């Protein structure tokens, strides 16, 4: 669906009723981050796993991609779905989005769980520092994704399928620029 002109995708599972549980992934990930845990949570809860508009076919390189912007997009998405109150679980960058959502619209978030959350302090990994250098990541990412796709294609394991999906998701047009802007 489209919220304020921004295409969003999500999965939904579990019974209706009660306060829904919203799962939000980290940087350069997707709702698939939650594939192992979402079905178990959905045994007793309505679970919505959102793809943040940052990578893959939902990439939106022309937007600011700050935590505040992502939190506003999530808030509007929840409003459009008619969900006035949710429990929110955020992993990495998704945790930062959840924290910002809590600051922006406290009434919307009943509980907030952070899983290896981003948004605390100024520490940034060396990998994210490289991504933040203008044009460097854009120049290196294409060849790196192509090499990664070849390596993942040669893996016959479930891990190979996970890597192929990650590479496909992040190799979409606009994904590299959007990732750079988010970092």
C-alpha positions in Angstrom: 0.0 0.0 0.0 1.0 3.6 -0.3 1.2 6.0 2.7 1.7 9.7 1.9 3.1 8.7 -1.5 5.5 6.2 -0.1 5.1 2.6 -1.1 5.1 0.2 2.0 5.1 -3.5 2.3 4.5 -5.7 5.3 3.4 -9.1 6.3 0.6 -9.8 8.7 -0.2 -13.0 10.6 -2.0 -14.2 13.7 -5.4 -13.7 15.2 -7.4 -10.4 15.2 -8.0 -8.7 18.4 -5.9 -7.4 21.2 -3.0 -5.0 20.8 -1.0 -5.8 17.6 2.7 -6.4 17.7 4.7 -4.5 15.1 8.2 -5.8 14.1 10.6 -3.4 12.4 14.0 -4.5 11.0 17.4 -2.9 10.9 19.3 -1.2 8.2 19.5 -3.0 4.8 17.2 -5.7 6.1 13.6 -6.5 5.5 10.6 -8.1 7.3 12.4 -11.4 6.6 14.6 -10.6 9.6 11.7 -11.8 11.7 10.9 -15.0 9.7 12.1 -17.3 12.5 10.2 -15.6 15.4 7.1 -14.0 13.8 5.2 -17.3 13.3 5.7 -18.2 16.9 4.6 -14.8 18.1 1.6 -15.0 15.8 0.2 -18.1 17.6 -1.3 -15.7 20.2 -0.8 -12.2 18.7 -1.6 -10.2 15.5 1.9 -9.6 14.2 2.8 -7.0 11.5 6.3 -7.0 10.1 7.0 -3.8 8.2 9.5 -3.2 5.5 10.9 0.2 6.1 11.1 2.3 2.9 14.9 2.1 2.6 16.0 -0.7 0.4 14.9 -3.0 -2.4 11.9 -2.2 -4.5 10.6 0.1 -1.8 13.7 2.2 -1.8 13.0 6.0 -1.7 16.3 7.7 -2.2 14.8 11.2 -2.6 13.5 11.3 1.1 15.6 12.4 4.1 15.8 8.9 5.7 16.3 10.1 9.2 15.0 8.3 12.3 12.4 11.1 12.7 11.2 10.6 9.0 11.0 6.8 9.4 9.1 7.2 12.7 6.6 9.6 11.0 6.1 7.1 8.1 5.5 4.3 10.6 3.1 6.5 12.6 1.1 7.4 9.4 1.1 3.7 8.3 -0.4 2.7 11.7 -2.9 5.5 11.5 -3.9 4.3 8.0 -4.4 0.8 9.3 -6.6 2.1 12.1 -4.2 1.0 14.8 -4.2 3.5 17.6 -2.1 1.4 20.0 0.6 -1.1 19.3 3.4 -3.0 21.0 6.6 -2.3 19.0 9.8 -4.4 18.6 12.7 -2.8 16.8 16.0 -4.5 15.7 19.0 -2.3 15.2 17.9 0.8 13.1 14.3 -0.3 13.7 14.9 0.1 17.4 16.0 3.7 16.8 12.8 4.2 14.8 10.7 2.8 17.7 12.4 5.1 20.1 11.7 8.1 17.9 8.1 6.9 17.4 7.8 6.8 21.2 9.0 10.4 21.4 6.8 11.6 18.6 3.6 9.8 19.5 3.7 8.3 23.0 0.0 7.5 22.9 0.6 5.0 20.0 3.2 2.8 21.7 2.1 0.7 24.6 5.3 -1.3 24.9 8.7 -0.9 23.2 11.2 -3.7 23.0 14.7 -3.1 21.6 16.8 -5.9 20.0 20.4 -4.8 19.6 19.0 -1.4 19.0 20.4 1.5 17.1 19.9 5.1 18.2 22.0 5.0 21.4 25.1 7.1 21.5 27.5 8.1 18.8 29.3 4.8 18.3 29.2 3.7 14.6 30.8 0.5 13.3 33.6 0.9 10.7 31.3 -0.7 8.1 28.7 2.1 8.6 31.4 4.7 8.6 32.5 3.5 5.1 28.8 3.6 3.9 28.5 7.2 5.1 31.4 8.5 3.0 29.9 10.2 -0.1 30.2 8.2 -3.3 32.5 5.6 -1.9 29.8 3.2 -1.0 27.9 3.8 -4.2 31.1 2.9 -6.2 31.9 -0.2 -4.2 28.4 -1.6 -3.6 27.5 -2.7 -7.1 30.6 -4.9 -7.6 30.3 -6.2 -4.0 26.7 -7.2 -4.5 27.5 -8.9 -7.8 30.3 -10.9 -6.2 28.1 -11.7 -3.3 25.4 -13.0 -5.6 27.8 -15.3 -7.3 29.1 -16.7 -4.0 25.6 -17.1 -2.6 24.5 -18.8 -5.8 27.2 -21.4 -5.3 26.0 -22.2 -1.8 23.5 -25.0 -1.8 22.4 -24.4 1.8 19.6 -22.5 3.4 22.2 -19.9 4.2 22.8 -19.4 0.5 19.1 -18.7 0.0 19.1 -16.1 2.8 22.1 -14.4 1.2 20.6 -14.5 -2.3 17.4 -12.8 -1.0 19.4 -10.2 0.9 21.4 -9.4 -2.2 18.3 -9.3 -4.4 16.6 -7.0 -1.9 19.6 -4.6 -1.6 20.6 -4.7 -5.3 17.4 -3.0 -6.4 17.7 0.4 -8.1 18.0 3.2 -5.6 18.8 0.9 -2.7 22.5 1.9 -2.4 21.7 5.6 -2.4 19.0 5.2 0.1 21.2 3.2 2.4 23.9 5.9 2.2 21.3 8.6 3.0 20.0 6.6 6.0 23.4 6.1 7.5 
